[in-house]
Amino acid sequence: MTDEQSMQERILRNAVAAASRAPSVHNTQPWSWTLRGDRLDLFADPERQMQVADPTGRQMIISCGAMLHHLCVNLHDSGYDTTIERMPDAEDPQHLAAVTVARARYIDERNRALAKAILERRSDRRPLGALSTEVIEQLRASYHDDDVSAVPITSTGKDAFRHASEVAVAQRLHDEQYQRELSWWSGHYRLFEGVPRSSLVASGTKPTVPSGRDFPAGTLTSEHGQEDQAALFVLSTSGDTAEDWLRCGEAMSAMLLAATIEQLGACPVTHVTELEESRAIVREATASEDEMYRYPQVVIRIGERLDPAMPPQTGRRPLDEILQG
């Protein structure tokens, strides 16, 4: 191996490590990578799939899409352009993408800010303040993909969204398998995975964020007792295939990083699209905002941070567990 090849391998490995900061459902980190020369291959890891909450693997693949986008941002910041082939192997549905790198001719300064945001981003489940119309439009324009749309929900639509959340929570309330799975991945102190108690809001804060999943009570408190005023962005796709889910994850990553650059609080919300009844309510709410795409995939809460201290950083799996080669 030449010195240049050795240096490239180090850069690619470091990029995968940095990209693992991507958000994933319940911080399951359901991904693995292989590295061969100038190519990185992304695979979903079904052993880390939430079998009850996510039986189709949709959220697993959305999570992988977020890491794919994080990786490309980091690689560009390291001096590489990327070419993505999505779903490259028809015989292997877990093989989600092949990323080939080549030396970049120039570095986009905006991308440098996005790369920095990877390390700063946190999921903030506390109450958030309202956004201006200008900021909402800036966030909508943060990622360009004709297969994914981002529609902000207005005040009227928020009532429907709150109803969707209530429906989803009520249907899961007495589902013992779901509750066991939720407890396995959240509300604990595991070092490398899952959502720790320090990232979950305390019981007194829960009622002020009605759109959130009903996680176990945590230790994260808010100095403000006001009702959550965050904007709700619904990411929808025209189809409901694995590639649609992957692209949605990429768009989600871009919007979360754009929010981080603006020092906004943000958090993906996925429980409202897990069950068909609540997903249909979300679909109706987006249709009233002239959304043409039929498949809402994920909702993102974004708003002004009301608390000066950031939520703590959650753990990540060691690089050797997620990268081979």
DALINSUL-V675187 format. One record per run of one state. SS is the DSSP state (H for helix, E for strand, C for the rest). FROM is the first residue (numbers start at 0). LEN is the number of residues. If there is no record, write none. Layout:
((SS & FROM & LEN) (SS & FROM & LEN))
This chain:
((C & 0 & 2) (H & 2 & 17) (C & 19 & 5) (H & 24 & 3) (C & 27 & 3) (E & 30 & 6) (C & 36 & 2) (E & 38 & 6) (C & 44 & 1) (H & 45 & 3) (C & 48 & 9) (H & 57 & 20) (C & 77 & 2) (E & 79 & 7) (C & 86 & 8) (E & 94 & 9) (C & 103 & 5) (H & 108 & 12) (C & 120 & 7) (E & 127 & 2) (C & 129 & 3) (H & 132 & 8) (C & 140 & 7) (E & 147 & 6) (C & 153 & 1) (H & 154 & 18) (C & 172 & 3) (H & 175 & 10) (E & 185 & 3) (C & 188 & 6) (E & 194 & 2) (H & 196 & 3) (C & 199 & 1) (E & 200 & 1) (C & 201 & 1) (H & 202 & 4) (C & 206 & 13) (E & 219 & 1) (C & 220 & 10) (E & 230 & 7) (C & 237 & 4) (H & 241 & 20) (C & 261 & 2) (E & 263 & 6) (C & 269 & 1) (H & 270 & 3) (C & 273 & 2) (H & 275 & 12) (C & 287 & 7) (E & 294 & 11) (C & 305 & 13) (H & 318 & 4) (E & 322 & 2) (C & 324 & 1))
